[in-house]
Amino acid sequence: MADAWGERMPRSVGLLNAVAVSIGITIGSGIFRVPATVAGLLHEPGSVILCWLLGGVMALCGALTFAELAAALPRSGGMFAYILEGFGPVPAFLFGWAELTVVRAAALGAIATIFAEYLGYFVPLTGPQQHQVAALTIVLVGVLNYVGVRRAAAVLSVTTYAKYAAVVALGLLALTAHGASAAHFVPLWSGTFSLSLVATALIPVMWTYDGWADLAAIGGEVSNPQRTLPRALIVGCVSVALVYLLVNLAFIYVLPLPEMAGSTLIATTVATRIPLLAGAGTGLIAGLVMLATFSGLNASLMIGARIFFAMGDRGLLFRAVARVSPRFDTPSVAIVICTVLGVVYVLRNDFAQLADKFILGIWPFYALTVAAVFVLRRRRPELPRPYRVWGYPFVPAVFLLASAGMVVNALVTDPVNTGVTMLIIAAGLPVYWLRGRIGGLRLR
């Protein structure tokens, strides 16, 4: 039977598991790669630190705003449910279409590929074998999610808190590294500042933060959702921002920026200079990345399946997609779809292709979701709001302006890749028109 919000799956995810989902899907491989990219773009310690601070502030503004929507509408699908309520079925379908064709499958494939690459440190794998291992890992995580959200969330909690502790330890131990010096922060600024360069560097930074909003997608399975969802969204985002800032300050303390920029595997480079880790630094970092990516893969599949489930449940995909397993109380068909798409993508694309398909595909919908707060405040003033966004209307407005700036800057600096992503999303419009005629689908 459906609950007060119309959800049919049991609400079994508590606060600690909810925080683990938020942190687990956010901290993946990005923090082990992106600091070198940012250092190569900005060249100044002050600009690098500012960029990571801006990323944290931007994610927090989004989380504070999403918290109001999540508490008022604790539904499966998260962003899908909020866009549907605020703007209607067409934008909501386009979000689901983007998840189906670009965002989720590419994210699953990219995360699983990195897991397989780092497994290759311990077990030598050829290129084709890496793709096969990545595909098998997606299947394993799919099975784990199929047999119950509580089991998947329990595994996620253990792996998430373990990797969070490991990343914090890496940041603190870096203070003891050979060659570490506060002189690497001097000069903090050189007197020149490029807003466009900071905006460009902010794109990969926000990739490392991506996931801060995804907890909302399992809102239909969170217990006491009106209290749990806002707390978990905000605590998760703040926790990630703090550890990212710690790690980047530690990396700069160990390596001058030119050396950071030239070190693709920057975490490994830092670890090899920490005396306590001796010669085991490379292996420890490889294990840490595997832990981080497995946790992120588990959370990403959990989230993606709930979005597809919500689309079927509300009539924007075939009703069969909203089937709930009578044995495991999970969205079984949606999990299978998510798993199959991830396997297909990872077998047909390399990491760079997967990442290109993912970046910026989601940001227009983040902005649209935040804009829904303004729309619903005006259109549905009677809607119960146990939590109201702190700093309204300035906090959501800051997020909207920053999101628009990122997308416009991406269109100017990388028009081809950004334009292709936008065209794929726009291709959902004729699909939306055809879906009702072919399948007789109706919005519920």
Contacts in CASP RR format, 6 or more apart in sequence:
PFRMAT RR
TARGET T0000
AUTHOR 0000-0000-0000
METHOD contacts of the structure
MODEL  1
MADAWGERMPRSVGLLNAVAVSIGITIGSGIFRVPATVAGLLHEPGSVIL
CWLLGGVMALCGALTFAELAAALPRSGGMFAYILEGFGPVPAFLFGWAEL
TVVRAAALGAIATIFAEYLGYFVPLTGPQQHQVAALTIVLVGVLNYVGVR
RAAAVLSVTTYAKYAAVVALGLLALTAHGASAAHFVPLWSGTFSLSLVAT
ALIPVMWTYDGWADLAAIGGEVSNPQRTLPRALIVGCVSVALVYLLVNLA
FIYVLPLPEMAGSTLIATTVATRIPLLAGAGTGLIAGLVMLATFSGLNAS
LMIGARIFFAMGDRGLLFRAVARVSPRFDTPSVAIVICTVLGVVYVLRND
FAQLADKFILGIWPFYALTVAAVFVLRRRRPELPRPYRVWGYPFVPAVFL
LASAGMVVNALVTDPVNTGVTMLIIAAGLPVYWLRGRIGGLRLR
1 8 0 8 1.000
2 8 0 8 1.000
3 11 0 8 1.000
5 73 0 8 1.000
5 74 0 8 1.000
5 75 0 8 1.000
5 220 0 8 1.000
5 225 0 8 1.000
6 75 0 8 1.000
7 74 0 8 1.000
7 75 0 8 1.000
7 76 0 8 1.000
7 219 0 8 1.000
7 220 0 8 1.000
7 221 0 8 1.000
8 313 0 8 1.000
8 324 0 8 1.000
9 76 0 8 1.000
9 149 0 8 1.000
9 220 0 8 1.000
9 221 0 8 1.000
9 324 0 8 1.000
9 329 0 8 1.000
9 330 0 8 1.000
9 331 0 8 1.000
10 221 0 8 1.000
10 329 0 8 1.000
11 220 0 8 1.000
11 221 0 8 1.000
11 222 0 8 1.000
11 223 0 8 1.000
11 224 0 8 1.000
11 225 0 8 1.000
12 149 0 8 1.000
12 150 0 8 1.000
12 221 0 8 1.000
12 223 0 8 1.000
13 21 0 8 1.000
13 149 0 8 1.000
13 150 0 8 1.000
13 153 0 8 1.000
13 218 0 8 1.000
13 219 0 8 1.000
13 221 0 8 1.000
13 222 0 8 1.000
13 223 0 8 1.000
13 228 0 8 1.000
14 222 0 8 1.000
14 223 0 8 1.000
14 224 0 8 1.000
14 228 0 8 1.000
15 228 0 8 1.000
15 231 0 8 1.000
15 232 0 8 1.000
16 157 0 8 1.000
17 153 0 8 1.000
17 154 0 8 1.000
17 156 0 8 1.000
17 157 0 8 1.000
18 215 0 8 1.000
18 218 0 8 1.000
18 222 0 8 1.000
18 228 0 8 1.000
18 229 0 8 1.000
18 232 0 8 1.000
19 231 0 8 1.000
19 232 0 8 1.000
19 235 0 8 1.000
19 236 0 8 1.000
19 239 0 8 1.000
20 153 0 8 1.000
20 156 0 8 1.000
20 157 0 8 1.000
20 160 0 8 1.000
20 161 0 8 1.000
21 153 0 8 1.000
21 156 0 8 1.000
21 160 0 8 1.000
21 214 0 8 1.000
21 215 0 8 1.000
21 218 0 8 1.000
21 232 0 8 1.000
21 299 0 8 1.000
21 302 0 8 1.000
21 303 0 8 1.000
22 211 0 8 1.000
22 212 0 8 1.000
22 214 0 8 1.000
22 215 0 8 1.000
22 232 0 8 1.000
22 233 0 8 1.000
22 235 0 8 1.000
22 236 0 8 1.000
22 237 0 8 1.000
22 240 0 8 1.000
23 160 0 8 1.000
23 164 0 8 1.000
23 236 0 8 1.000
23 239 0 8 1.000
23 240 0 8 1.000
24 156 0 8 1.000
24 159 0 8 1.000
24 160 0 8 1.000
24 163 0 8 1.000
24 295 0 8 1.000
24 296 0 8 1.000
24 299 0 8 1.000
25 211 0 8 1.000
25 214 0 8 1.000
25 215 0 8 1.000
25 296 0 8 1.000
25 299 0 8 1.000
25 300 0 8 1.000
25 303 0 8 1.000
26 208 0 8 1.000
26 209 0 8 1.000
26 210 0 8 1.000
26 211 0 8 1.000
26 212 0 8 1.000
26 214 0 8 1.000
26 236 0 8 1.000
26 237 0 8 1.000
26 240 0 8 1.000
27 160 0 8 1.000
27 163 0 8 1.000
27 164 0 8 1.000
27 167 0 8 1.000
27 240 0 8 1.000
27 243 0 8 1.000
27 292 0 8 1.000
27 295 0 8 1.000
27 296 0 8 1.000
28 111 0 8 1.000
28 163 0 8 1.000
28 208 0 8 1.000
28 289 0 8 1.000
28 292 0 8 1.000
28 293 0 8 1.000
28 295 0 8 1.000
28 296 0 8 1.000
29 111 0 8 1.000
29 114 0 8 1.000
29 289 0 8 1.000
29 292 0 8 1.000
29 293 0 8 1.000
30 207 0 8 1.000
30 208 0 8 1.000
31 167 0 8 1.000
31 208 0 8 1.000
31 244 0 8 1.000
31 247 0 8 1.000
31 267 0 8 1.000
32 265 0 8 1.000
32 266 0 8 1.000
32 267 0 8 1.000
32 285 0 8 1.000
32 288 0 8 1.000
32 289 0 8 1.000
32 292 0 8 1.000
33 264 0 8 1.000
33 265 0 8 1.000
33 266 0 8 1.000
34 204 0 8 1.000
34 205 0 8 1.000
34 207 0 8 1.000
34 208 0 8 1.000
35 247 0 8 1.000
35 248 0 8 1.000
35 251 0 8 1.000
35 260 0 8 1.000
35 266 0 8 1.000
36 260 0 8 1.000
36 261 0 8 1.000
36 262 0 8 1.000
36 263 0 8 1.000
36 264 0 8 1.000
36 266 0 8 1.000
37 201 0 8 1.000
37 204 0 8 1.000
38 48 0 8 1.000
38 51 0 8 1.000
38 52 0 8 1.000
38 201 0 8 1.000
38 204 0 8 1.000
38 205 0 8 1.000
39 48 0 8 1.000
39 252 0 8 1.000
39 257 0 8 1.000
39 258 0 8 1.000
39 260 0 8 1.000
39 261 0 8 1.000
39 262 0 8 1.000
40 257 0 8 1.000
40 260 0 8 1.000
40 261 0 8 1.000
40 262 0 8 1.000
41 197 0 8 1.000
41 200 0 8 1.000
41 201 0 8 1.000
42 48 0 8 1.000
42 51 0 8 1.000
42 197 0 8 1.000
42 198 0 8 1.000
42 201 0 8 1.000
42 257 0 8 1.000
43 190 0 8 1.000
43 257 0 8 1.000
43 261 0 8 1.000
44 187 0 8 1.000
44 188 0 8 1.000
44 189 0 8 1.000
44 190 0 8 1.000
44 257 0 8 1.000
45 184 0 8 1.000
45 185 0 8 1.000
45 186 0 8 1.000
45 187 0 8 1.000
45 188 0 8 1.000
45 252 0 8 1.000
45 257 0 8 1.000
46 185 0 8 1.000
46 188 0 8 1.000
46 189 0 8 1.000
47 189 0 8 1.000
47 193 0 8 1.000
47 197 0 8 1.000
47 198 0 8 1.000
47 201 0 8 1.000
48 201 0 8 1.000
48 248 0 8 1.000
48 252 0 8 1.000
48 257 0 8 1.000
49 245 0 8 1.000
49 248 0 8 1.000
49 249 0 8 1.000
49 252 0 8 1.000
50 198 0 8 1.000
51 198 0 8 1.000
51 201 0 8 1.000
51 202 0 8 1.000
51 205 0 8 1.000
52 205 0 8 1.000
52 244 0 8 1.000
52 245 0 8 1.000
52 248 0 8 1.000
53 245 0 8 1.000
54 198 0 8 1.000
54 202 0 8 1.000
54 205 0 8 1.000
54 402 0 8 1.000
55 202 0 8 1.000
55 205 0 8 1.000
55 206 0 8 1.000
55 209 0 8 1.000
55 241 0 8 1.000
56 209 0 8 1.000
56 237 0 8 1.000
56 240 0 8 1.000
56 241 0 8 1.000
56 244 0 8 1.000
57 398 0 8 1.000
58 202 0 8 1.000
58 206 0 8 1.000
58 209 0 8 1.000
58 398 0 8 1.000
58 399 0 8 1.000
58 402 0 8 1.000
58 403 0 8 1.000
59 206 0 8 1.000
59 209 0 8 1.000
59 212 0 8 1.000
59 237 0 8 1.000
59 240 0 8 1.000
59 241 0 8 1.000
60 234 0 8 1.000
60 237 0 8 1.000
60 238 0 8 1.000
60 241 0 8 1.000
61 395 0 8 1.000
61 396 0 8 1.000
61 398 0 8 1.000
61 399 0 8 1.000
61 402 0 8 1.000
62 212 0 8 1.000
62 213 0 8 1.000
62 237 0 8 1.000
62 366 0 8 1.000
62 370 0 8 1.000
62 395 0 8 1.000
62 396 0 8 1.000
62 399 0 8 1.000
63 212 0 8 1.000
63 213 0 8 1.000
63 233 0 8 1.000
63 234 0 8 1.000
63 236 0 8 1.000
63 237 0 8 1.000
64 234 0 8 1.000
64 389 0 8 1.000
64 390 0 8 1.000
64 391 0 8 1.000
64 395 0 8 1.000
65 370 0 8 1.000
65 373 0 8 1.000
65 389 0 8 1.000
65 395 0 8 1.000
65 396 0 8 1.000
65 399 0 8 1.000
66 82 0 8 1.000
66 213 0 8 1.000
66 216 0 8 1.000
66 233 0 8 1.000
66 369 0 8 1.000
66 370 0 8 1.000
67 229 0 8 1.000
67 230 0 8 1.000
67 233 0 8 1.000
67 234 0 8 1.000
67 387 0 8 1.000
67 389 0 8 1.000
68 230 0 8 1.000
68 373 0 8 1.000
68 385 0 8 1.000
68 387 0 8 1.000
68 388 0 8 1.000
68 389 0 8 1.000
69 78 0 8 1.000
69 82 0 8 1.000
69 216 0 8 1.000
69 369 0 8 1.000
69 372 0 8 1.000
69 373 0 8 1.000
69 376 0 8 1.000
70 78 0 8 1.000
70 215 0 8 1.000
70 216 0 8 1.000
70 219 0 8 1.000
70 225 0 8 1.000
70 229 0 8 1.000
70 230 0 8 1.000
70 233 0 8 1.000
71 225 0 8 1.000
71 226 0 8 1.000
71 227 0 8 1.000
71 229 0 8 1.000
71 230 0 8 1.000
71 385 0 8 1.000
71 386 0 8 1.000
71 387 0 8 1.000
72 376 0 8 1.000
72 383 0 8 1.000
72 384 0 8 1.000
72 385 0 8 1.000
72 386 0 8 1.000
73 81 0 8 1.000
73 82 0 8 1.000
73 85 0 8 1.000
73 383 0 8 1.000
74 219 0 8 1.000
74 220 0 8 1.000
74 222 0 8 1.000
74 225 0 8 1.000
74 226 0 8 1.000
74 229 0 8 1.000
75 81 0 8 1.000
75 219 0 8 1.000
75 220 0 8 1.000
75 310 0 8 1.000
76 217 0 8 1.000
76 218 0 8 1.000
76 219 0 8 1.000
76 220 0 8 1.000
76 221 0 8 1.000
76 306 0 8 1.000
76 309 0 8 1.000
76 310 0 8 1.000
76 313 0 8 1.000
76 331 0 8 1.000
77 216 0 8 1.000
77 217 0 8 1.000
77 218 0 8 1.000
77 219 0 8 1.000
77 220 0 8 1.000
77 306 0 8 1.000
77 307 0 8 1.000
77 309 0 8 1.000
77 310 0 8 1.000
77 311 0 8 1.000
78 216 0 8 1.000
78 217 0 8 1.000
78 219 0 8 1.000
78 306 0 8 1.000
78 307 0 8 1.000
78 310 0 8 1.000
79 95 0 8 1.000
79 213 0 8 1.000
79 216 0 8 1.000
79 217 0 8 1.000
79 307 0 8 1.000
79 365 0 8 1.000
79 366 0 8 1.000
79 369 0 8 1.000
80 92 0 8 1.000
80 95 0 8 1.000
80 96 0 8 1.000
80 99 0 8 1.000
80 217 0 8 1.000
80 307 0 8 1.000
80 310 0 8 1.000
80 311 0 8 1.000
80 314 0 8 1.000
81 310 0 8 1.000
81 314 0 8 1.000
82 216 0 8 1.000
82 369 0 8 1.000
82 372 0 8 1.000
83 91 0 8 1.000
83 92 0 8 1.000
83 95 0 8 1.000
83 365 0 8 1.000
83 368 0 8 1.000
83 369 0 8 1.000
83 372 0 8 1.000
84 91 0 8 1.000
84 92 0 8 1.000
84 314 0 8 1.000
84 316 0 8 1.000
85 372 0 8 1.000
85 376 0 8 1.000
85 380 0 8 1.000
86 372 0 8 1.000
86 375 0 8 1.000
86 376 0 8 1.000
86 379 0 8 1.000
87 368 0 8 1.000
87 372 0 8 1.000
87 375 0 8 1.000
89 316 0 8 1.000
89 432 0 8 1.000
89 443 0 8 1.000
90 429 0 8 1.000
90 432 0 8 1.000
91 368 0 8 1.000
92 311 0 8 1.000
92 314 0 8 1.000
92 316 0 8 1.000
93 311 0 8 1.000
93 316 0 8 1.000
93 428 0 8 1.000
93 431 0 8 1.000
93 432 0 8 1.000
93 435 0 8 1.000
94 365 0 8 1.000
94 425 0 8 1.000
94 426 0 8 1.000
94 428 0 8 1.000
94 429 0 8 1.000
94 432 0 8 1.000
95 365 0 8 1.000
95 368 0 8 1.000
96 307 0 8 1.000
96 308 0 8 1.000
96 311 0 8 1.000
96 316 0 8 1.000
97 425 0 8 1.000
97 427 0 8 1.000
97 428 0 8 1.000
97 431 0 8 1.000
97 432 0 8 1.000
98 361 0 8 1.000
98 362 0 8 1.000
98 365 0 8 1.000
98 424 0 8 1.000
98 425 0 8 1.000
99 304 0 8 1.000
99 307 0 8 1.000
99 308 0 8 1.000
100 308 0 8 1.000
100 341 0 8 1.000
101 424 0 8 1.000
101 427 0 8 1.000
102 357 0 8 1.000
102 358 0 8 1.000
102 361 0 8 1.000
102 421 0 8 1.000
102 424 0 8 1.000
102 425 0 8 1.000
103 358 0 8 1.000
103 361 0 8 1.000
103 362 0 8 1.000
104 300 0 8 1.000
104 303 0 8 1.000
104 304 0 8 1.000
104 307 0 8 1.000
104 338 0 8 1.000
104 341 0 8 1.000
104 342 0 8 1.000
105 338 0 8 1.000
105 341 0 8 1.000
105 342 0 8 1.000
105 344 0 8 1.000
105 345 0 8 1.000
106 345 0 8 1.000
106 349 0 8 1.000
106 354 0 8 1.000
106 355 0 8 1.000
106 357 0 8 1.000
106 358 0 8 1.000
107 300 0 8 1.000
107 354 0 8 1.000
107 358 0 8 1.000
108 138 0 8 1.000
108 297 0 8 1.000
108 300 0 8 1.000
108 301 0 8 1.000
108 338 0 8 1.000
108 341 0 8 1.000
108 342 0 8 1.000
108 345 0 8 1.000
108 346 0 8 1.000
109 134 0 8 1.000
109 138 0 8 1.000
109 342 0 8 1.000
109 345 0 8 1.000
109 346 0 8 1.000
109 349 0 8 1.000
109 354 0 8 1.000
110 351 0 8 1.000
110 354 0 8 1.000
110 355 0 8 1.000
110 358 0 8 1.000
111 293 0 8 1.000
111 296 0 8 1.000
111 297 0 8 1.000
111 300 0 8 1.000
112 134 0 8 1.000
112 135 0 8 1.000
112 137 0 8 1.000
112 138 0 8 1.000
112 293 0 8 1.000
112 297 0 8 1.000
112 342 0 8 1.000
112 346 0 8 1.000
113 130 0 8 1.000
113 131 0 8 1.000
113 134 0 8 1.000
113 346 0 8 1.000
113 350 0 8 1.000
113 351 0 8 1.000
113 354 0 8 1.000
114 289 0 8 1.000
114 293 0 8 1.000
114 351 0 8 1.000
115 133 0 8 1.000
115 134 0 8 1.000
115 137 0 8 1.000
115 289 0 8 1.000
115 290 0 8 1.000
115 293 0 8 1.000
115 294 0 8 1.000
115 297 0 8 1.000
116 125 0 8 1.000
116 130 0 8 1.000
116 131 0 8 1.000
116 133 0 8 1.000
116 134 0 8 1.000
116 137 0 8 1.000
117 130 0 8 1.000
117 351 0 8 1.000
118 286 0 8 1.000
118 287 0 8 1.000
118 289 0 8 1.000
118 290 0 8 1.000
118 293 0 8 1.000
119 125 0 8 1.000
119 133 0 8 1.000
119 290 0 8 1.000
120 130 0 8 1.000
121 282 0 8 1.000
121 283 0 8 1.000
121 286 0 8 1.000
121 287 0 8 1.000
122 283 0 8 1.000
122 286 0 8 1.000
125 133 0 8 1.000
131 346 0 8 1.000
131 347 0 8 1.000
132 347 0 8 1.000
134 346 0 8 1.000
135 342 0 8 1.000
135 343 0 8 1.000
135 346 0 8 1.000
135 347 0 8 1.000
137 294 0 8 1.000
137 297 0 8 1.000
138 297 0 8 1.000
138 301 0 8 1.000
138 339 0 8 1.000
138 342 0 8 1.000
138 343 0 8 1.000
138 346 0 8 1.000
139 339 0 8 1.000
139 343 0 8 1.000
141 294 0 8 1.000
141 297 0 8 1.000
141 298 0 8 1.000
141 301 0 8 1.000
141 339 0 8 1.000
142 301 0 8 1.000
142 335 0 8 1.000
142 338 0 8 1.000
142 339 0 8 1.000
144 151 0 8 1.000
144 152 0 8 1.000
144 155 0 8 1.000
144 298 0 8 1.000
145 152 0 8 1.000
145 298 0 8 1.000
145 301 0 8 1.000
145 302 0 8 1.000
145 305 0 8 1.000
145 330 0 8 1.000
145 335 0 8 1.000
146 325 0 8 1.000
146 328 0 8 1.000
146 330 0 8 1.000
146 332 0 8 1.000
146 335 0 8 1.000
146 336 0 8 1.000
147 328 0 8 1.000
147 330 0 8 1.000
148 328 0 8 1.000
148 329 0 8 1.000
148 330 0 8 1.000
149 218 0 8 1.000
149 221 0 8 1.000
149 302 0 8 1.000
149 329 0 8 1.000
149 330 0 8 1.000
152 298 0 8 1.000
152 302 0 8 1.000
153 302 0 8 1.000
155 298 0 8 1.000
156 295 0 8 1.000
156 298 0 8 1.000
156 299 0 8 1.000
156 302 0 8 1.000
159 291 0 8 1.000
159 294 0 8 1.000
159 295 0 8 1.000
159 298 0 8 1.000
160 295 0 8 1.000
160 299 0 8 1.000
162 291 0 8 1.000
163 288 0 8 1.000
163 291 0 8 1.000
163 292 0 8 1.000
163 295 0 8 1.000
164 239 0 8 1.000
164 243 0 8 1.000
166 288 0 8 1.000
166 291 0 8 1.000
167 243 0 8 1.000
167 247 0 8 1.000
167 288 0 8 1.000
167 292 0 8 1.000
168 243 0 8 1.000
168 246 0 8 1.000
170 247 0 8 1.000
170 250 0 8 1.000
170 267 0 8 1.000
170 270 0 8 1.000
170 271 0 8 1.000
170 285 0 8 1.000
170 288 0 8 1.000
171 246 0 8 1.000
171 247 0 8 1.000
171 250 0 8 1.000
172 246 0 8 1.000
172 250 0 8 1.000
173 274 0 8 1.000
173 276 0 8 1.000
173 277 0 8 1.000
174 180 0 8 1.000
174 250 0 8 1.000
174 251 0 8 1.000
174 253 0 8 1.000
174 254 0 8 1.000
174 270 0 8 1.000
174 274 0 8 1.000
175 250 0 8 1.000
175 253 0 8 1.000
176 274 0 8 1.000
176 275 0 8 1.000
176 276 0 8 1.000
177 253 0 8 1.000
177 254 0 8 1.000
177 270 0 8 1.000
177 273 0 8 1.000
177 274 0 8 1.000
177 275 0 8 1.000
178 273 0 8 1.000
178 275 0 8 1.000
179 254 0 8 1.000
179 273 0 8 1.000
180 253 0 8 1.000
180 254 0 8 1.000
180 273 0 8 1.000
181 253 0 8 1.000
182 253 0 8 1.000
184 252 0 8 1.000
184 253 0 8 1.000
184 254 0 8 1.000
184 255 0 8 1.000
184 256 0 8 1.000
184 257 0 8 1.000
185 252 0 8 1.000
185 253 0 8 1.000
196 409 0 8 1.000
196 413 0 8 1.000
199 405 0 8 1.000
199 406 0 8 1.000
199 409 0 8 1.000
200 409 0 8 1.000
200 413 0 8 1.000
202 406 0 8 1.000
203 359 0 8 1.000
203 360 0 8 1.000
203 406 0 8 1.000
203 409 0 8 1.000
203 410 0 8 1.000
204 359 0 8 1.000
206 363 0 8 1.000
206 406 0 8 1.000
207 358 0 8 1.000
207 359 0 8 1.000
208 244 0 8 1.000
209 240 0 8 1.000
209 241 0 8 1.000
209 244 0 8 1.000
210 362 0 8 1.000
212 233 0 8 1.000
212 236 0 8 1.000
212 237 0 8 1.000
212 240 0 8 1.000
213 233 0 8 1.000
213 366 0 8 1.000
213 369 0 8 1.000
214 299 0 8 1.000
214 300 0 8 1.000
214 303 0 8 1.000
215 229 0 8 1.000
215 232 0 8 1.000
215 233 0 8 1.000
215 303 0 8 1.000
216 229 0 8 1.000
216 233 0 8 1.000
217 302 0 8 1.000
217 303 0 8 1.000
217 304 0 8 1.000
217 306 0 8 1.000
217 307 0 8 1.000
217 310 0 8 1.000
218 302 0 8 1.000
218 303 0 8 1.000
218 306 0 8 1.000
219 225 0 8 1.000
219 229 0 8 1.000
219 306 0 8 1.000
220 306 0 8 1.000
221 306 0 8 1.000
222 228 0 8 1.000
222 229 0 8 1.000
222 232 0 8 1.000
226 384 0 8 1.000
226 386 0 8 1.000
226 387 0 8 1.000
227 386 0 8 1.000
230 386 0 8 1.000
230 387 0 8 1.000
250 270 0 8 1.000
251 260 0 8 1.000
251 266 0 8 1.000
251 270 0 8 1.000
252 260 0 8 1.000
254 270 0 8 1.000
254 273 0 8 1.000
255 263 0 8 1.000
255 266 0 8 1.000
255 269 0 8 1.000
255 270 0 8 1.000
259 269 0 8 1.000
260 266 0 8 1.000
263 269 0 8 1.000
265 285 0 8 1.000
267 285 0 8 1.000
267 288 0 8 1.000
267 289 0 8 1.000
268 281 0 8 1.000
268 282 0 8 1.000
268 285 0 8 1.000
268 286 0 8 1.000
271 277 0 8 1.000
271 281 0 8 1.000
271 282 0 8 1.000
271 284 0 8 1.000
271 285 0 8 1.000
272 279 0 8 1.000
272 281 0 8 1.000
272 282 0 8 1.000
274 281 0 8 1.000
277 284 0 8 1.000
301 335 0 8 1.000
301 338 0 8 1.000
301 339 0 8 1.000
304 334 0 8 1.000
304 338 0 8 1.000
305 331 0 8 1.000
305 334 0 8 1.000
305 335 0 8 1.000
305 337 0 8 1.000
305 338 0 8 1.000
306 331 0 8 1.000
306 334 0 8 1.000
308 317 0 8 1.000
308 321 0 8 1.000
308 331 0 8 1.000
308 334 0 8 1.000
308 337 0 8 1.000
308 338 0 8 1.000
309 321 0 8 1.000
309 322 0 8 1.000
309 331 0 8 1.000
309 333 0 8 1.000
309 334 0 8 1.000
310 322 0 8 1.000
311 317 0 8 1.000
311 321 0 8 1.000
312 318 0 8 1.000
312 319 0 8 1.000
312 321 0 8 1.000
312 322 0 8 1.000
313 319 0 8 1.000
313 322 0 8 1.000
313 444 0 8 1.000
314 443 0 8 1.000
314 444 0 8 1.000
315 441 0 8 1.000
315 442 0 8 1.000
315 443 0 8 1.000
315 444 0 8 1.000
316 435 0 8 1.000
316 441 0 8 1.000
316 443 0 8 1.000
317 435 0 8 1.000
317 441 0 8 1.000
318 439 0 8 1.000
318 441 0 8 1.000
320 333 0 8 1.000
321 333 0 8 1.000
321 334 0 8 1.000
321 337 0 8 1.000
322 331 0 8 1.000
322 333 0 8 1.000
322 334 0 8 1.000
323 331 0 8 1.000
323 332 0 8 1.000
323 333 0 8 1.000
324 330 0 8 1.000
324 331 0 8 1.000
324 332 0 8 1.000
325 331 0 8 1.000
325 332 0 8 1.000
345 354 0 8 1.000
346 354 0 8 1.000
349 357 0 8 1.000
356 417 0 8 1.000
357 421 0 8 1.000
359 417 0 8 1.000
359 421 0 8 1.000
360 406 0 8 1.000
360 407 0 8 1.000
360 410 0 8 1.000
360 418 0 8 1.000
360 421 0 8 1.000
361 421 0 8 1.000
361 422 0 8 1.000
361 425 0 8 1.000
363 403 0 8 1.000
363 406 0 8 1.000
363 407 0 8 1.000
364 403 0 8 1.000
364 407 0 8 1.000
364 422 0 8 1.000
364 425 0 8 1.000
366 399 0 8 1.000
366 403 0 8 1.000
367 399 0 8 1.000
367 400 0 8 1.000
367 403 0 8 1.000
367 404 0 8 1.000
367 407 0 8 1.000
370 396 0 8 1.000
370 399 0 8 1.000
370 400 0 8 1.000
370 403 0 8 1.000
371 396 0 8 1.000
371 400 0 8 1.000
373 389 0 8 1.000
373 392 0 8 1.000
373 396 0 8 1.000
374 393 0 8 1.000
374 396 0 8 1.000
376 383 0 8 1.000
377 392 0 8 1.000
389 395 0 8 1.000
389 396 0 8 1.000
407 418 0 8 1.000
410 418 0 8 1.000
411 418 0 8 1.000
411 419 0 8 1.000
435 441 0 8 1.000
436 442 0 8 1.000
END
